[in-house]
């Protein structure tokens, strides 16, 4: 278990921020309780969708997503990754909220380090 978490800890992240924490759950009763909480939340979201006139979408969420969201229920262990918010000045300057590049392709000026070599 420690080896798996170590591999995940050393995985690349945005500007090497590694803003995550891992929780290993090896208690079967706790895993079952997490499964129950997951189903409960899915049903709450479906009820909210129903109240907003999106009953079909809510039912599809529970029917289609539920089995995948709780596929861990019989696993011997559960590793939960918690990601914390991270603000990157670099990312905010380059990308908009959708993740798309703000600088149109081909309009970026070359920096001195990346400028074309001069012929002499």
C-alpha positions as CSV (number, residue, x, y, z in Angstrom):
1,X,0.0,0.0,0.0
2,X,2.8,2.4,0.9
3,X,4.5,1.7,-2.5
4,X,1.3,2.6,-4.4
5,X,0.9,5.8,-2.5
6,X,4.6,6.7,-3.0
7,X,4.2,6.2,-6.7
8,X,1.2,8.5,-6.7
9,X,2.9,11.1,-4.5
10,X,5.8,11.4,-6.9
11,X,3.6,11.7,-10.0
12,X,3.9,15.0,-12.0
13,X,1.6,17.9,-11.1
14,X,1.0,21.4,-12.3
15,X,4.3,23.3,-11.6
16,X,5.2,20.4,-9.3
17,X,2.7,21.8,-6.8
18,X,1.6,18.3,-5.6
19,X,-1.3,19.7,-3.7
20,X,-2.8,16.4,-2.7
21,X,-3.1,14.1,0.2
22,X,-3.9,10.3,0.2
23,X,-6.0,8.3,2.7
24,X,-5.8,4.6,2.7
25,X,-8.9,2.9,4.0
26,X,-8.4,-0.8,4.8
27,X,-11.3,-1.3,7.1
28,X,-14.2,-3.1,5.3
29,X,-16.9,-1.5,7.5
30,X,-15.6,2.0,6.6
31,X,-15.4,1.1,2.9
32,X,-19.1,0.0,3.1
33,X,-19.9,3.2,4.9
34,X,-18.3,5.3,2.2
35,X,-20.3,3.4,-0.4
36,X,-23.5,4.2,1.5
37,X,-22.6,7.9,1.7
38,X,-21.8,7.9,-2.0
39,X,-25.2,6.4,-2.9
40,X,-26.9,8.9,-0.4
41,X,-25.2,11.8,-2.1
42,X,-26.2,10.6,-5.6
43,X,-29.8,10.3,-4.5
44,X,-29.7,13.8,-3.0
45,X,-28.4,15.2,-6.3
46,X,-31.1,13.3,-8.2
47,X,-33.8,14.7,-5.9
48,X,-32.4,18.2,-6.4
49,X,-32.5,17.7,-10.2
50,X,-36.1,16.4,-9.9
51,X,-37.0,19.6,-8.0
52,X,-35.5,21.7,-10.8
53,X,-37.5,19.8,-13.5
54,X,-34.6,17.6,-14.5
55,X,-36.0,14.3,-13.3
56,X,-34.8,12.3,-16.2
57,X,-31.2,13.6,-15.7
58,X,-31.3,12.7,-12.0
59,X,-32.6,9.2,-12.7
60,X,-29.9,8.7,-15.3
61,X,-27.2,9.9,-12.9
62,X,-28.2,7.3,-10.3
63,X,-28.7,4.5,-12.8
64,X,-25.6,5.2,-15.0
65,X,-23.1,6.7,-12.7
66,X,-24.0,5.0,-9.4
67,X,-22.5,1.6,-10.1
68,X,-19.2,3.2,-11.3
69,X,-19.1,5.5,-8.3
70,X,-19.4,2.6,-5.9
71,X,-17.4,0.0,-7.8
72,X,-14.9,0.0,-4.9
73,X,-17.3,-1.4,-2.4
74,X,-15.8,-5.0,-2.4
75,X,-12.2,-3.9,-2.7
76,X,-9.8,-4.9,0.0
77,X,-8.6,-1.3,0.3
78,X,-9.6,2.1,-0.9
79,X,-7.1,4.9,-1.6
80,X,-8.7,8.3,-1.6
81,X,-6.9,11.2,-3.2
82,X,-7.8,14.7,-1.8
83,X,-6.7,17.5,-4.0
84,X,-6.5,21.0,-2.5
85,X,-7.1,24.2,-4.6
86,X,-3.9,25.6,-6.1
87,X,-3.5,29.0,-7.7
88,X,-0.8,29.4,-10.2
89,X,0.2,32.8,-11.5
90,X,1.8,31.2,-14.5
91,X,-1.3,29.1,-15.4
92,X,-3.6,32.1,-14.8
93,X,-1.6,34.2,-17.2
94,X,-1.5,31.6,-20.0
95,X,-4.9,29.8,-19.6
96,X,-8.4,30.9,-19.1
97,X,-10.8,29.1,-16.8
98,X,-11.7,26.6,-19.4
99,X,-8.1,25.5,-19.7
100,X,-7.7,26.9,-23.2
101,X,-4.7,28.9,-24.1
102,X,-5.2,32.7,-24.0
103,X,-2.4,33.5,-26.4
104,X,-3.4,32.7,-30.0
105,X,-1.0,30.3,-31.7
106,X,1.7,32.1,-33.7
107,X,1.3,35.5,-32.0
108,X,3.7,34.8,-29.1
109,X,7.0,36.7,-29.3
110,X,10.1,34.5,-28.9
111,X,12.0,35.1,-25.7
112,X,15.8,35.7,-25.8
113,X,16.3,32.1,-24.6
114,X,14.2,30.7,-27.4
115,X,14.9,33.1,-30.2
116,X,16.1,31.8,-33.5
117,X,19.9,31.6,-33.8
118,X,21.6,34.3,-35.8
119,X,23.6,33.6,-38.8
120,X,27.1,35.1,-38.7
